Every structure is written in C-alpha cells, then in structure tokens.
Amino acid sequence: MKKAAVRQTGRTFTNRVTIRDHELIVDEPSEDGGEDLGPSPQELLAASLASCTAITLEMYAKRKGWTVSPIEVECAYEPAERGAATMFELVLRLPEACSAEQLEKLRVIASKCPVHRTLEGEVVFRERVETAPAA
C-alpha cells in the first residue's frame, strides 16, 4: 500500500494526498502555524483507528446477523514523547438493544481491526531520500 503526500505550493503545511481515485487535503491547525484547510496527520491517525474499528464491528455484526446500528466509535489520543508509549482511548457506542454477550464480543472484536493491530504491533521504518527534478 503506497500513498504520497505532495506539499501545495504557496501554502505553509498543506499537502494533497492521493489515495486511489480520492484526494484529500492535510494541514495543521492555525494555532500550529497551518492554514487549517484539512485535518492534521495526527487527526487522520485517530480517524483511521476509529473508522476501521467501526467498519470491523459492522462487518462482524453483519456476518452474525446482528442488527447493531448505529455504531459510533470515538478515538482520542495524545502523541507520546519519542520512545514512550502512546495511549489511545476508544469509546464504542452501541445500541441499547444489544445483549451483554453481544457487547462483550464486539468489545473483543474491536481490537482486531487492521489499524488497531498495526498500531499495537512492532513497526519498522525504512527511509531513504531521493531527489526529483524541479517542476
């Protein structure tokens, strides 16, 4: 899975991100020196975890034939200092009609979403610098 972010000329921190046929703008909030034209990379990370968790829960419930709509997942976190653990706080909001057994199973399944597994696993970075001709 390869994605690219391209800094927008004439903007401070604004980047255009292309994913398949979709484009989104990523920026920093005004208070951090950006122009607030889109979510920050940190906000996208939290949104990725929240949305992946919600989709995983919905897929699981659908396979089980359970009606658990609506599903809402809230994700909050504060980035940790380098070398320290990052704490994510997830709140799953599920319908009152769910049984205690369903709620417990969905709580367990929530931690099995691909983004959750990626974040809790060991991560290795391979980085290199390349030059590109001026546009």
Phi and psi restraints in degrees (value plus and minus 20) as a CYANA .aco file:
   2 LYS   PHI    -138.8   -98.8
   2 LYS   PSI     107.2   147.2
   3 LYS   PHI    -151.7  -111.7
   3 LYS   PSI     136.8   176.8
   4 ALA   PHI    -152.4  -112.4
   4 ALA   PSI     125.5   165.5
   5 ALA   PHI    -135.7   -95.7
   5 ALA   PSI     113.3   153.3
   6 VAL   PHI    -141.6  -101.6
   6 VAL   PSI     102.7   142.7
   7 ARG   PHI     -84.2   -44.2
   7 ARG   PSI     116.7   156.7
   8 GLN   PHI    -106.3   -66.3
   8 GLN   PSI     101.8   141.8
   9 THR   PHI     -77.8   -37.8
   9 THR   PSI     116.1   156.1
  10 GLY   PHI      64.3   104.3
  10 GLY   PSI     -17.6    22.4
  11 ARG   PHI    -135.2   -95.2
  11 ARG   PSI     137.0   177.0
  12 THR   PHI     -94.0   -54.0
  12 THR   PSI     -88.7   -48.7
  13 PHE   PHI    -139.7   -99.7
  13 PHE   PSI     -12.8    27.2
  14 THR   PHI     -90.9   -50.9
  14 THR   PSI     111.1   151.1
  15 ASN   PHI    -147.7  -107.7
  15 ASN   PSI     124.4   164.4
  16 ARG   PHI    -119.8   -79.8
  16 ARG   PSI     104.8   144.8
  17 VAL   PHI    -130.9   -90.9
  17 VAL   PSI     109.4   149.4
  18 THR   PHI    -131.6   -91.6
  18 THR   PSI     106.4   146.4
  19 ILE   PHI    -152.5  -112.5
  19 ILE   PSI      94.7   134.7
  20 ARG   PHI      30.5    70.5
  20 ARG   PSI    -140.4  -100.4
  21 ASP   PHI    -119.0   -79.0
  21 ASP   PSI      -3.4    36.6
  22 HIS   PHI    -133.6   -93.6
  22 HIS   PSI     126.0   166.0
  23 GLU   PHI    -147.6  -107.6
  23 GLU   PSI     122.8   162.8
  24 LEU   PHI    -162.4  -122.4
  24 LEU   PSI     136.2   176.2
  25 ILE   PHI    -121.5   -81.5
  25 ILE   PSI     113.0   153.0
  26 VAL   PHI    -138.5   -98.5
  26 VAL   PSI     114.3   154.3
  27 ASP   PHI    -171.7  -131.7
  27 ASP   PSI     155.0   195.0
  28 GLU   PHI    -124.2   -84.2
  28 GLU   PSI     131.4   171.4
  29 PRO   PHI     -82.5   -42.5
  29 PRO   PSI     138.4   178.4
  30 SER   PHI     -74.9   -34.9
  30 SER   PSI     -61.1   -21.1
  31 GLU   PHI     -86.0   -46.0
  31 GLU   PSI     -35.2     4.8
  32 ASP   PHI    -124.8   -84.8
  32 ASP   PSI      -7.3    32.7
  33 GLY   PHI      74.4   114.4
  33 GLY   PSI     -20.0    20.0
  34 GLY   PHI    -109.0   -69.0
  34 GLY   PSI    -193.4  -153.4
  35 GLU   PHI    -126.9   -86.9
  35 GLU   PSI     -18.6    21.4
  36 ASP   PHI      35.9    75.9
  36 ASP   PSI      22.7    62.7
  37 LEU   PHI    -108.5   -68.5
  37 LEU   PSI     -23.6    16.4
  38 GLY   PHI    -191.3  -151.3
  38 GLY   PSI     157.9   197.9
  39 PRO   PHI     -85.9   -45.9
  39 PRO   PSI     135.9   175.9
  40 SER   PHI    -100.8   -60.8
  40 SER   PSI     142.6   182.6
  41 PRO   PHI     -76.4   -36.4
  41 PRO   PSI     -57.1   -17.1
  42 GLN   PHI     -85.6   -45.6
  42 GLN   PSI     -60.9   -20.9
  43 GLU   PHI     -85.6   -45.6
  43 GLU   PSI     -57.6   -17.6
  44 LEU   PHI     -84.6   -44.6
  44 LEU   PSI     -55.9   -15.9
  45 LEU   PHI     -82.7   -42.7
  45 LEU   PSI     -67.5   -27.5
  46 ALA   PHI     -84.2   -44.2
  46 ALA   PSI     -60.4   -20.4
  47 ALA   PHI     -85.5   -45.5
  47 ALA   PSI     -56.4   -16.4
  48 SER   PHI     -82.9   -42.9
  48 SER   PSI     -64.4   -24.4
  49 LEU   PHI     -85.8   -45.8
  49 LEU   PSI     -65.0   -25.0
  50 ALA   PHI     -83.1   -43.1
  50 ALA   PSI     -67.6   -27.6
  51 SER   PHI     -89.5   -49.5
  51 SER   PSI     -58.5   -18.5
  52 CYS   PHI     -83.7   -43.7
  52 CYS   PSI     -60.9   -20.9
  53 THR   PHI     -83.1   -43.1
  53 THR   PSI     -66.3   -26.3
  54 ALA   PHI     -82.2   -42.2
  54 ALA   PSI     -63.0   -23.0
  55 ILE   PHI     -85.6   -45.6
  55 ILE   PSI     -61.8   -21.8
  56 THR   PHI     -80.8   -40.8
  56 THR   PSI     -64.3   -24.3
  57 LEU   PHI     -82.6   -42.6
  57 LEU   PSI     -63.3   -23.3
  58 GLU   PHI     -83.9   -43.9
  58 GLU   PSI     -63.3   -23.3
  59 MET   PHI     -81.9   -41.9
  59 MET   PSI     -64.0   -24.0
  60 TYR   PHI     -83.6   -43.6
  60 TYR   PSI     -67.4   -27.4
  61 ALA   PHI     -80.9   -40.9
  61 ALA   PSI     -60.4   -20.4
  62 LYS   PHI     -82.3   -42.3
  62 LYS   PSI     -64.6   -24.6
  63 ARG   PHI     -81.6   -41.6
  63 ARG   PSI     -53.5   -13.5
  64 LYS   PHI    -102.7   -62.7
  64 LYS   PSI     -30.9     9.1
  65 GLY   PHI      57.7    97.7
  65 GLY   PSI       0.9    40.9
  66 TRP   PHI    -110.5   -70.5
  66 TRP   PSI     122.9   162.9
  67 THR   PHI    -118.0   -78.0
  67 THR   PSI      87.8   127.8
  68 VAL   PHI    -150.3  -110.3
  68 VAL   PSI      17.4    57.4
  69 SER   PHI    -117.8   -77.8
  69 SER   PSI     121.2   161.2
  70 PRO   PHI    -105.8   -65.8
  70 PRO   PSI     135.2   175.2
  71 ILE   PHI    -132.0   -92.0
  71 ILE   PSI     109.8   149.8
  72 GLU   PHI    -148.9  -108.9
  72 GLU   PSI     112.8   152.8
  73 VAL   PHI    -145.6  -105.6
  73 VAL   PSI     104.2   144.2
  74 GLU   PHI    -127.1   -87.1
  74 GLU   PSI     115.3   155.3
  75 CYS   PHI    -148.3  -108.3
  75 CYS   PSI     106.9   146.9
  76 ALA   PHI    -148.6  -108.6
  76 ALA   PSI     125.0   165.0
  77 TYR   PHI    -183.6  -143.6
  77 TYR   PSI     136.9   176.9
  78 GLU   PHI    -136.8   -96.8
  78 GLU   PSI     105.9   145.9
  79 PRO   PHI     -78.3   -38.3
  79 PRO   PSI     117.4   157.4
  80 ALA   PHI    -104.7   -64.7
  80 ALA   PSI     144.0   184.0
  81 GLU   PHI     -87.8   -47.8
  81 GLU   PSI     134.9   174.9
  82 ARG   PHI     -74.1   -34.1
  82 ARG   PSI     109.8   149.8
  83 GLY   PHI      67.6   107.6
  83 GLY   PSI     -27.3    12.7
  84 ALA   PHI    -123.3   -83.3
  84 ALA   PSI     141.7   181.7
  85 ALA   PHI     -92.7   -52.7
  85 ALA   PSI     124.3   164.3
  86 THR   PHI    -119.5   -79.5
  86 THR   PSI     114.5   154.5
  87 MET   PHI    -125.5   -85.5
  87 MET   PSI     101.5   141.5
  88 PHE   PHI    -122.7   -82.7
  88 PHE   PSI     118.2   158.2
  89 GLU   PHI    -136.5   -96.5
  89 GLU   PSI      95.5   135.5
  90 LEU   PHI    -128.5   -88.5
  90 LEU   PSI     113.7   153.7
  91 VAL   PHI    -138.7   -98.7
  91 VAL   PSI      99.7   139.7
  92 LEU   PHI    -117.7   -77.7
  92 LEU   PSI     103.8   143.8
  93 ARG   PHI    -130.9   -90.9
  93 ARG   PSI      94.2   134.2
  94 LEU   PHI    -143.2  -103.2
  94 LEU   PSI     138.6   178.6
  95 PRO   PHI     -80.9   -40.9
  95 PRO   PSI     125.5   165.5
  96 GLU   PHI     -80.4   -40.4
  96 GLU   PSI     -45.2    -5.2
  97 ALA   PHI     -90.5   -50.5
  97 ALA   PSI     -31.9     8.1
  98 CYS   PHI     -87.1   -47.1
  98 CYS   PSI     120.2   160.2
  99 SER   PHI     -94.6   -54.6
  99 SER   PSI     144.0   184.0
 100 ALA   PHI     -79.7   -39.7
 100 ALA   PSI     -57.8   -17.8
 101 GLU   PHI     -84.9   -44.9
 101 GLU   PSI     -63.7   -23.7
 102 GLN   PHI     -83.4   -43.4
 102 GLN   PSI     -64.3   -24.3
 103 LEU   PHI     -79.8   -39.8
 103 LEU   PSI     -64.4   -24.4
 104 GLU   PHI     -85.4   -45.4
 104 GLU   PSI     -63.9   -23.9
 105 LYS   PHI     -83.8   -43.8
 105 LYS   PSI     -61.6   -21.6
 106 LEU   PHI     -86.6   -46.6
 106 LEU   PSI     -55.7   -15.7
 107 ARG   PHI     -81.0   -41.0
 107 ARG   PSI     -62.6   -22.6
 108 VAL   PHI     -87.5   -47.5
 108 VAL   PSI     -64.1   -24.1
 109 ILE   PHI     -83.9   -43.9
 109 ILE   PSI     -52.9   -12.9
 110 ALA   PHI     -74.9   -34.9
 110 ALA   PSI     -56.7   -16.7
 111 SER   PHI     -98.8   -58.8
 111 SER   PSI     -19.5    20.5
 112 LYS   PHI    -121.4   -81.4
 112 LYS   PSI     -14.7    25.3
 113 CYS   PHI     -87.4   -47.4
 113 CYS   PSI     130.5   170.5
 114 PRO   PHI     -77.0   -37.0
 114 PRO   PSI     -57.6   -17.6
 115 VAL   PHI     -89.2   -49.2
 115 VAL   PSI     -61.4   -21.4
 116 HIS   PHI     -79.2   -39.2
 116 HIS   PSI     -67.8   -27.8
 117 ARG   PHI     -82.2   -42.2
 117 ARG   PSI     -58.7   -18.7
 118 THR   PHI     -83.8   -43.8
 118 THR   PSI     -65.3   -25.3
 119 LEU   PHI     -88.2   -48.2
 119 LEU   PSI     -53.3   -13.3
 120 GLU   PHI    -108.1   -68.1
 120 GLU   PSI     -31.3     8.7
 121 GLY   PHI    -105.4   -65.4
 121 GLY   PSI     154.6   194.6
 122 GLU   PHI     -93.4   -53.4
 122 GLU   PSI     116.4   156.4
 123 VAL   PHI    -137.5   -97.5
 123 VAL   PSI     114.1   154.1
 124 VAL   PHI    -141.2  -101.2
 124 VAL   PSI     114.0   154.0
 125 PHE   PHI    -129.4   -89.4
 125 PHE   PSI     110.5   150.5
 126 ARG   PHI    -134.4   -94.4
 126 ARG   PSI      98.9   138.9
 127 GLU   PHI    -143.3  -103.3
 127 GLU   PSI     126.0   166.0
 128 ARG   PHI    -169.1  -129.1
 128 ARG   PSI     138.6   178.6
 129 VAL   PHI    -131.6   -91.6
 129 VAL   PSI     112.5   152.5
 130 GLU   PHI    -145.4  -105.4
 130 GLU   PSI     133.6   173.6
 131 THR   PHI    -122.3   -82.3
 131 THR   PSI     132.4   172.4
 132 ALA   PHI    -151.8  -111.8
 132 ALA   PSI     126.9   166.9
 133 PRO   PHI     -83.8   -43.8
 133 PRO   PSI     127.2   167.2
 134 ALA   PHI     -84.2   -44.2
 134 ALA   PSI     123.9   163.9
